[in-house]
């Protein structure tokens, strides 16, 4: 079902208006600001931009504190928690976190989202790379994740709070308004 919705989002993206993009930017910024608030880098300020591009990507500009997410990527994410995970990783990369996964998972949970979402997008990246397919997370990680990293992250995430929100309904609502 979620893949069908993602495909539909890609098909209708050619009809995306500036108003739609502005609305999505407001939504992405709201989620991003939640992550930013709980991150322990209070002196850093980030801007969140949504491009109309169908290709899934995240572009980071450290100088501007800019995180640009494509409409195509938003169509691939399954819920608000995966969006939060994406933004937490992007913020972590811009803030030069040394232990990126641990800090990102912690901030996802502190913002009220299920940190399992981080593991979900990492597994997608892992499987894509192992099948010789491009994946948007390569712009954040720079190199493939190992099975050992995925296993270590699974153990780490089990230690974080349970029952936090995924926000699938709210996420899909953003595309239907």
N, C-alpha and C positions, 0 to 999 in steps of 0.2 A: 504494500500500500504506500509506504513512504517513498519507495523508488518511483512509483507512478506519479506521485505528487511532485517529486523533484523533476521528473521529465516534463510534466506539464508546466512547471515554473520556467524551465528552459525554453520551451516552445513559445510561451506567451511573453517571454522577456523582450521580444522585439517590439512589443506593444507597451513597454514600460515607459511611463511619462516622467517628466521632471518632478511632478507632484508625488508620484509613487516613490521615486528615489529619495526625495526629501523626507517623506514619511518613514522610509526604511532607515535613513540616516539617523533620524530622531530615536527610533527604536534601538538600533545598534549602539548609539551613543549612550542611551540609558543603561543598557546591559554593560557596556564598557566602563561607564563611570562607577557602577557597582563594584566591578573588579578593581578599578583604580583606587577607590576609597579604602578597600581592605588591604591593598598592597602596602608594604612598609616603605614606600618611596614617596612620601607626601610632597616632596618638592618637585616632583615630575608631573607635568600636565599633558594629557594626550588628546588628540583630535581624532575623530572617527569619521571616515568618509566611505560612502557606497558608490561604486562605479556601475555603469549600466552594462558593462562587459559580460558576455556569456561565459567566457573562459574563467574557470575557478582559480582565484589567486588571492593572496594577501601580499600587499606591498607595505614595507616599513620604511619610514624616513626618520632616522634618529635625530637629525638636526631640527626637524620640525615637530617631532613628537607625534607624527602622523601614522595612523593605521588605516590603510585603504583596503576594503574588502569588496570583492566583485559580487554583482548580482548572481552570477553563475555559481559562486561558492555558496552564497546563501541558499541557493536551490539544492545544493548537495547536503547541507546540514539537516539533521533530523529534528532538532528541537533547540530551545533556548539554552539548555545546558551545554550543548555542543558549540553554540555561538559563544557562550561564556568561556568555554575551554579554549576556543580559538583565540579569543581576545586576551585571555590570561597568558597564553603562550606568547602572543605578540608583544604584550606589555613586558613580559619577562625577558624577551629577547632585546627589546629596546632599553631595558633597565640593566642589561648585562648580568642577569642572574647566573650564578655559577652552577647551582643545582636546579636547572630550569623546570623539570618535571615536578619535583617535590614542592617548590614554591608555587607553581601554577595550580597544582591540585589543592594546596592549602587555600589559596585565594578563591578558587572556585567554590569550595565548601564554605568558607567564611562569608561569601556573597549569597549563600543560600541555595546553591546549585549542586546537583549530584556530581561528585568528582569522577564517577564512573564514565562520564561523558568524555573526559580526557583520554581515558584508556580506549574508549570506543573509536575516537578519531585516530589515535595512534595505531590501533590494529588495522584500520582502513589503510593508513599510510604504509604500514609494514607489508600488508598483502599486495598493495599496488606496486611497491618497489620490487617485491619478489616475483611479480608477474611482468616485470619490465615495463610498467606503465608509469607515466608522470603522475605526481600528486602534489597538490598545493602546499602540503606541510613541508615539502623540501625547501621552501623559501624561509621557513623558520628554523628547521633543524640543520639544513645544509648537508646532512649525510643520512643514510638510512638508519633506522632503529634496529637494534638486534633483538632476537627472541629473548635474550637475557634481560634486556632493558624492559621489555613488555612484562616479563614475569616479575621483575623487581617492582615495577610500577603497580602491578596487580596487588602485591603484598602491601605496598605503601598505602594504596587507596583503601584497602580493607580496614586500616587503622583510623580512617577519617569518619566523620559522622555519616549515619545512614538515613535514608528516607527523605533526602532533600529533593527539591523540585527538578523536574526535567523541562517542564514548560512547553510541551509539544503543541497543546491547543493554542496557547498565546502566540507561539511562533508561527503556526500556519495561518492564524488570523491576520497577521501582518500582510500576507499575500493575497488575502481574499477581500480586503476592504477596498 
